[in-house]
Amino acid sequence: MPFVRISVLQGRSPQYLQALSTAIHQALVDTFDVPPSDRFQMIHQHAPGELLFDRDYLGGPRSDAFTLIAITAGKPRSDSTRRAFYQTLVKRLHSAVGLDPEDVMVVINTTLAQEWSFGGGRVNGEERP
């Protein structure tokens, strides 16, 4: 049940954003044991000066195609699963939209199941009244 926030600089076409979204989701399905229908994403396009990043810190060089992906996941994954996800993700993004792997930054946070409500004010897993 990951929730994904995707941040890019303004100017991406709807087709680019759709391909970006699909590549990220497919990498989650392929490596994170996420059901295909479990897709919750928010894409932010930022004006110049609103998405700040170091072009060379621990990687790079980074271009204006820099893409920050913040994932809130409902359970921790093993180191090997996370590594597989990162590698699958950059391959899919390069294939789908030509994104250089050095332009991809990922942050994963995990939460407890009861910290999610998918509707109706119910805690994740609660039955409808």
ABEGO torsion letter per residue (X at the ends): XBBBBBBBBBGBBAAAAAAAAAAAAAAAAAAAGBBAABBBBBBBBBBBGABBBBAABGEOBBBAABBBBBBBBABBBBAAAAAAAAAAAAAAAAAAAGBBAAABBBBBBBBBAAABBAEGGBBBGBBBX
